[in-house]
């Protein structure tokens, strides 16, 4: 495979003629380039007016390679053929070189160019590109690639240092200006000035180097963005300036620079629509360790996703619902010591279930995406404010109040789906995650969530239990004391909602949520069903392995119901949907499925595996059942008939009033079920028994009754 390298634009803030004078001083020998041993002129030609001058040389290099490899290859030196073409009229120097040694095994080709800066004729640009194709090398192909990259990184660093060294030397000698070439000034003395060859550069290959940072060091990096002295502060259309990379993207190795430039050029040639900023492209490259093919794949998928869902316009079009403004316990709060924007999330005080049920997964995801978009915008602002690259933010998560109720399976599932979307489209945006006041239950949540988080991201997590964050190595190491929030013992007021239980009056059905325009997911966690008098709703679950765990979570939105679990060895007949004609009742907006045949006998055709559970309107129920046998399990929600008074055989007043509240003898439930392997269920410790949804320290405020206790205690 051919490996390619494309350098950023190196800018010398000196005129072309002065740079050529400094360039000439590198030859015939230079103590700063010990690997360049010698060179012989093979051919030379210049125009009659002296405007162009071409020279071809055979250059001798002493490559820093293991002695054993040199013995196997049978050579001590490597020879390159280099051709320099200087055009004084156009003020350009083109350098082309290729290897002569082992040309049948290794093909190295390099192009370099000195030219006048397109926006400032008193500056000089230098660009280079190279390719390496190793067909075979005695079984040492990988070693040769590593050696070549090491030499190449060294030559890039030395090349700039040497030019700047001789520019300073010329300045010390009083040479600060050399006149431009004109036909009348053409003479041998002028012609001979910049004709010496460029140092042949060793091959470029796609192997990361340990230390090539210094190759980007440059002068004059303190000019403010947009100033006239630095015209390349933005991303040029076809180039990347080394100063720009240093200032806005950070320290990159030569390989990383090349990957960024080549991926950007590929997008310009093939991508239709808005080209992302270099910072955005760089995040995807870092997320795939600068593997071009992998980074290009996930970047293209993300760009398609952004275009499909108009994510680029999210901050302008997204209006946060009032329920989020009141109950979502997160917000931006100044910045950390590194200048990164700081986001604070009080997860322990958040009613995750209430938010999912009131907003739906779509709106919650949209809100999380708006947070990420805002984070990118703040990173750009902080980059300008602090004068250094800031590409990610810090997140502080306070877990005080976290308990088992936060491990509500549908909520965790929604969280995992959100993490999946964020990981795919916002890689390398999290610089550090500080988790504070982690309770005992946190390892359980971490076990559930961590497999879905990228390994590089997990390394950025710092976890503190109890008050450990208050001592050395805690918050003060990462956040200035003056901005530590008041609820963490600081003196800074933090305007983040306190959270609390989302009122159930704000809960919405899946049908209501589906009518919204927001569609980032194609399915929803919850299903809804109608339960009628004489027509229960039933759900079939087939179990292959005994000791599996059936988990459920449902809300009684309307009326009172009785919840049952049955087992049968034989499969029920195909379900009859909306079988309500016999009752003269319609079922708008809800499904009703009946599975148990009227001819089946309880205890013979099927058996009850849990005691019936009566659930009142407005109650939320979670539960689980460990299956003892394989076969078919049926979850049933049945209309609850009000018992009559035993003494008078007449209905009670309360029962009559309750019955009147149920329009047409209809109940409504929203449910979610999942089947887990028993070992997975024990590991998650989720939904161990049916009970009402509590919430952190606010669980006492719930409206549910203590009567809803399931008989599924075996799941303990």
Secondary structure, DSSP 8 states (H G I E B T S, - for coil): --EEEE--BEEESS-HHHHHHHHHTT-S--TT-TTEEEEEEEEEEE-TTSSEEEEEEEEEE-----HHHHHHHT-S-EEEEEEEEEETTTTEEEEEEEE-TTTTTEEEEEEEEEEEETTEEEEEEEEEEEEEEE---TT-HHHHHHHHHHHHHHHHHHHHHHHHHHHHHHHHTT--------GGG--HHHHTTT-S---------S---S--GGGG--S---S-TT-TT-TTSS--SS--BHHHIIIII----HHHHHHHHHHHHHHHHH--S----HHHHHHHHHHTTT-HHHHHHHHHHHHHHHHHTTGGGHHHH----HHHHHH--EEEEEE-TTS-EEEEE-GGGB-HHHHHHHHHHHHHHHHHHHHHHHHHHHHHHHHHHHTS----EEEEEE-TT--GGGG-HHHHHHHHHHHHHHHHHSTT-EEEEEEEEE-TTHHHHHHHHGGGS-HHHHTTEEEEETTGGGSTTSGGGTS-GGGSBGGGT-SB-------B---GGG---HHHHHTSS--SSS--S-EEEEEETTB-EEEEEEESSTT-EEEEEEEEEES-EEEEEEEESS-----EET--GGGT---TT-B-EE-S-TT--BTTTBEE-S--EEE-TT-EEEEEEE-SSSEEEEEEEEE------TTTSS--HHHHHHHHHSGGGEEEEEEEEEEE-HHHHHHHT---S-B----GGGGGG----TT---SGGGG-
